[in-house]
């Protein structure tokens, strides 16, 4: 069904569809497309025009109590939900994500080959049992039955519950739902769970699915390759924990109470769409204020250097992202560095709370901690503020975040942000490009997360290839244009739920039709490009020989002797392009006297001879010498030389390191 | 005091062997990498060192299968050359033990002691592997015990310290092997006897032996570090054959220095064995005799009779 959705949306990409007002849509019908505005406008190049807050659709007031022995959470509270669609809602869909870890028949754990980002199954099961789901405006009776969690199309999976209502919720009506539940955390897997007395509590409460303006519920089984999608609202959550626990959570801590051996902390935050928290007695803490944002870093003792690296990245990232995509609107940011025994809890984003993680020695030699921090921080914009459907369009958050991360790393660390060692300087973009090139022909980028062959493909396509596509656009058309496009997109759709059309339209508005067309082809059609130099030829520029009839009569010009010395040479190179994408491209033609003649092609032709006439023979040709077109499938065919290039450096280095190895390991 | 000339000669032997062996090992790997990045570019392999690393990463991606195969074959060749390398090692020790010997005699002696060196080497590698395996087996348990430590850095350091005896054992076995090789060079025909002499020498002069071993190791690491810094400054991503030459010279100087430190340590090993043999018998070669000079009457050099005769 989701594959059909992706194909349908791709096909409808350039077709204007009118919203169908007033019609009753069957549930799950794929009609949730909304059209982007024709123009976003330059007003969104700055923060002034940004929306100040979100429309609160689903607001949660919850009380949760952690049992550190059983690693369970008992919760209760209220959900205030507004039917913001244009159609009455006769039922509600509720996400019960924790049930993904209930047994090995769930969609998440069904495969024997393990799954998800953590790449492994969990040892101790996790689940959520809803005890009460009562709508005050509908008689306040408990509507919940356990079988509601077992969806009709897949009864083995209990992550997607359908709750029929006594009566439809009218369009625009607001209801209050009383909920009670118990959550059993799994051993930490996929960024939620426990490890000894460390707890990362994510996706832990019954969550109302998002209802699109046309009445479509976006509900889905929790797939190992997928993430989340939900409405904005306010969260007021009180967590009750053993006294010794140190808590970090989404939002601002507004109250703290102690009662015997327990302590409760209340957190409140507006304009978010999720709430996560962590509790562990062994956190060390570091606090700072960055441009009015209270930053709190929780980390295991011994990771002080990692904490410093994290703070350095946060300081840089908040400013960079704020300038590029709109000011960070929340007063707090919590960064959680899980203990080394719980690596599956690292590398995740929740509103105002992110998790990083790396061994304590990482920051001594690498910038990995900075990179992870900047990536998860960028998610505050692409996922947090621009709340796209991560299940249907993972590239809209992970891909854009990866591009933001790459830009931020370059600004923070300079050239060689990927590796700078022993005279080698490798940019992070080189790694993204490599992964993108390896996967470019495997699949298209813009498809639902569950439809990819594996998480490895998601990494290569959604993360790396999207980043490489955007970086190519930046290098070809200008980085300021791409950043302006992203900035307008992020500001205009802050606190909203755009889809790929909105993103493409923003690019079209700031960068033009060509760039937008290439972007769409690269994302939706699996477009690729491979420029190559197929042939290089050079010859002396000699007068033409033969029999000529001119005004003075017939004249015979002999062919020049082979060894005649020419004072000019002609050269030509055959530049070819494969793949559906095309970009303007530079060509550098190197002559024997080391002169370099440059040409710029529009890159549209499948093949093109380019000529040069100079005093020296043509020796070598290189297409895209500045590496602008990172999407190029194969860089090794980008050049051709009439004389093989020297490999002295490689041989010398290889011999040296082999000799060092023999010195250590040999006699 | 170890005379310079024998040390230089021994260094040359070791250096020459390592250059040849490493060239054989490295050539397939370098060829595999060059094929995907260097040969078609007008700048040759300089492009692989350009800032950004795009062509390098691309060459590694495209050539990964070939490179992997080349690395595997290189490892196998490396093992073979390591075994064969016992001959130049024996030659170096022979030069240090008796600088008067002619090159032909040195080669003949080196071949004679090769079987003993082979047995010593095999035994040492086996025991080192057992020690490493034991340490690897124990490490998780140690990590479990250290889990009570709250500080992750301190925890890992504690585990590392707990594993230091294994590291010391591996290093000590290497030192012992070198001393046993020295004993074999000086006349012990059987590996077991050579090992016994080496052990006795190590026990008697352990502080001296370990001091020199550590000093030469630290000096070797320093040479590598200095070379790395120099190479970084030279920056072969910029054009100019002089840069390539400069890096090559820096690297070869480092390799020669390491060979020289090895030869120095071997000389120390010889003198340690010479003065540390059990019962004080045999193996007394005065390394201060100049090449071609007369042997003082009070200096004896003899091979003890094999046991049982």
Interface residues (C-beta under 8 A of the other chain):
Chain A: X282 X300 X301 X302 X303 X339 X340 X359 X360 X361 X415 X416 X418 X419 X422 X423 X424 X425 X426 X427 X429 X430 X431 X433 X434 X437 X438 X590 X619 X620 X621 X622 X627 X630 X634 X635 X636 X637 X639 X640 X641 X644 X645 X646 X647 X648 X649 X650 X651 X652 X653 X654 X655 X656 X657 X658 X659 X660 X661 X662 X663 X665 X666 X667
Chain B: X18 X19 X21 X22 X23 X25 X26 X27 X29 X30 X31 X33 X34 X36 X37 X38 X39 X40 X41 X42 X43 X44 X45 X46 X47 X48 X49 X51 X52 X53 X54 X55 X56 X57 X58 X59 X60 X61 X62 X74 X78 X81 X82 X85 X86 X88 X89 X117 X121 X150 X151 X152 X153 X154 X155 X156 X220 X224 X228 X231 X232 X234 X235 X236 X237 X244 X247 X248 X251 X252 X254 X255 X258 X259 X262
